[in-house]
Amino acid sequence: MSFFRWDLSGSAPFAGTGNYSDELFGRQFNQALRNQIIFSVVSITVEVVAGMAIAVLVNGKLRGMRLARTLLLVPPMIAPAVVGLNFRWLFNTQYGLVDALLRMFNLPDIPWLNHPTWALVSVIVADVWQNTPLMVLLFLAGLQSLPQEPLEAATVDGATPWQRFWHIVLPLMRPVIMIALMLRIIDTFRTFDVVWLMTQGGPGGATNLLTVYSYLLAFQAVDFGHAAAVSYIALGMSLFVLGLLYGVPWLIAKRRAI
């Protein structure tokens, strides 16, 4: 379909790579690509860093940690469509809870879903809220499976908690971190429900991710050829990023071994 001018008009002339070149050099696609990169990089960075920090905290023997681990299961269990609807109301300028709290403290309202920058921030916040607990659970499982002998030896040698974490825990956690990154890269490139229900790609295309842009091309512009091309470009980008994520460390390790 991506190689044809497929618009349900009754004919579908062959376009070759025309659909791909139209999108790669088009303004709307480049805006969606920019939004996708910002959304993916910021979301994944916050989720991985916050997930690791919370996992280290929850892994400690503190009061209430068992309840905290149970509550971490709640956000990933909620359907993305429900998350999108809830955050749409939370960030509503007139009736939303977030702006109501700001007014209680005599702070100015924030046009969360009506301003281009804040709208992108809002969908990132919703994505982080839902997916950070999944990172916590992955990292917590990794932390609880680490061998204790290196940590005990480092403690005897006088290493600080930060030195133990940076020089022992993080290197040992690398396989788990790579799996977490892989899962989140795949997820961010197919995020649709939350963004569509919160902003529908607006305002002015400010939250138009590649999935939303492809949907708009297919089911509003009735241009299935270009929509399919955008989908394949997004797939190629996610595979390229995953290739870099796994290929570059492998090449570095191989060069060191040589």
N, C-alpha and C positions, 0 to 999 in steps of 0.2 A: 504493500500500500504506500510506503514512503517513497517509492519510485514513480508514482502516478499522481496525476491531478485528480484526486478522488473527492468529489464534492456532491455526490448523489444526484447529479443532474442528468444521469443516463449514460454519459460517456466518461471514460477515465483515460485520457491520453497519457502516453508514457512521457515522463519528465526527466528521466535519468537521475542525476544528482542535483537537479534544479531546486527541489524542495529543501535539500540540505544547505545549498549555497544561499538560498533566500533567507533562511533562518540564521545561519552563522553570521551573515552580514546585515541582519535586520536589527533595528533599534529595540523592538519589543523583546526579542530573544535575548539580546545582550543585557537588557535590564533584568529579565528573569534570571539569567545566568549570574549576574552580580548579586541579586537577592539570594539565590541559592547558595553561593559561596559564603556570603556573610552568615546566613542562617545556619549552614552546616558547620562552619568553623567555630562560631561563637557557641552554638548549642553543644557541640561535642566537647569543646574545651571546658566549658562550665560543668557539664555532666561528669566528665572524667575526673576533673580536679575535685569537685564537690563530692562525687561518689567515693573517691579514695579517702578524703578527709573524714567523711561520715562513717565509712567502713572501719577506719582505724579507731574512731571514737566508740562505735557500737561493739567493736571486738574487745574492748576493755571490760573488766569485771566491775561495772558500776550498777547501782540500783536502777531498775526499770529498763535495763537493756533488752530483756526478753520481750517486753511489751513493745519496745521500739522496733525490734526486728519484725514483729508481727504486723505493725502498722505500715512498715515499708512495702508490704505486699499489696496495699490498697491501690495506690495510683496506677501501677501497671495493669491492674485488673479492670480498670474503668475503660470503656470503649472510647477511642479518640473522638468520636462524634459527640459524646457526652461531655468530654473535656472541653471541646471547642465551644459548645453551647454555654457551659458554665462560665468559662472565661470571657465569653462575649458579654454576659450579664455583669460579671465582676468588673469589667473595664468599661461598662456603659457610662457615658459622661453624665447623664441625668440621674439614673437610678442605680448606678453601680456601687458596690460596697467599697471599692478601693478609693474612689473620689470622695465618697461620704466620709471615710476615715481621714482623708486629707483635710476636708473642711472642718472636721472636729478639732483638728490641731491648728486651725487657721492657716493652712497651707493652700496654695493655689491649685485649682483643678488641673489635671493633665488630660489632654485630648488623646487618650490611649489609642483609639481605633480610627480617629479622624485626621491624625497628622502622619505623614509618610514615615518619619523616623520612629515615632512612638508605636505605630502600628506594627512595624517589624519587630520592635522590642517586645511588644505584647505577645506575638505568636512564639517568639523565642522563649519567653517566660513560661507560656503554657507547655511548650515542648519539654523544657527543662524540668518543670514540676512533675510531668508524667514519667519521664524516662530516667531521671537521676536515681530513684530508688532501685531500678533494675541494675544500674552500675554498682550501687552499694551492695546489692545481694551477690553479684558476681565477684566483686573485690573481697567481700566478707568471706565467701567460700574459699577464695585463694589464700587469704590471710590465715584462715584456720587450718589450711593444709600445709603451711610452711614448716620446714624442719626447725626445731627449737635450738639445736646444738650451735649453729653459727651465732644466733642472737645471744645465747647464754655466754658463749666465748667472748663476744664483743663486750658484753656487760662486765665480765671479769676484767677485761683489758682497759676498762674505763671509758668506753664509748658513750657519748650522750644519746638520748632517745632520737634526736634528729639525725645523728651520724649513723645509728643503727638502721633507721628508716631509709636514709638516702643511699647508703653503701651496701646494705644487705637486703632489706625488704623489697625495695623497688626493682633491683636486678632479678630477684627470684620471682617477682610478680609479673615480669615482662610477658610471658605467654598469655596470662589472663588479661593483661592490658591490651594486647594485640587482638584478642578475641572480642573484647568490649569495643574497641575501635572499629573492627570490621562490622559488627552488628549495627553500631550507630551510623556508620557511613552509609550502609545499605538502607537503613530506616529513613535517614534525612533526605535521601534522594527519592524516596517514595512517599514522603509526607504530603497528605492532601486534606484529610478530614478536618483537622484542627484549623488549618488556614482557611479553608473554604467556608466553614461555619462561623469563623470569627470575622473575616474581612472580605471573602470572595476575591482575594487578590488585590484589593484596593487599600487605601485610596490612591488613585492614579497609577495603579500597577506597583505600588511600593512593596507589597507582599506577594507579588506574582512569582511563585516558585516555578520550576520547570514542569512539575506535575500539574499545577493549576493552569499554567499557560497552555499546556497540551490539551487539557480539558476544555478550555475556552475556545481553542482553535477547532476542536472536533465538534462540540455540541452547541456552540453559539455561533461561530463563524461557519460551521458545516464545511470545514476544510480538513478532511481526514488525512490527506496526503502530507500536509505540513505538520499536523498533529503527530502522525506516526514518525516523521523525521525527528521531531523534537524528542519523542520518547526514546528513539534509538541513540540520539546524541547524549541524553541523560544516562542511558545504560552504559555507553562507551566511557563517559566521564567517571562514573562510579567504579567501573572495572579498572580504569587507568589509575585512579587514586589507590585502589586496593593493591594493584600491582606495585606501585611505588612503596606502599606501606610494608609489603612483605618482601619485595625484590631488593630494595636498597640495603636493608640490614643484612640480607643474605649475601649480597655482593661484598659488603664491607667485611663480614665474618670470613668469607672465602679468601679475600685478599690478605687479611691478617694471618690466616692459616698458611698461606703460601709464603 
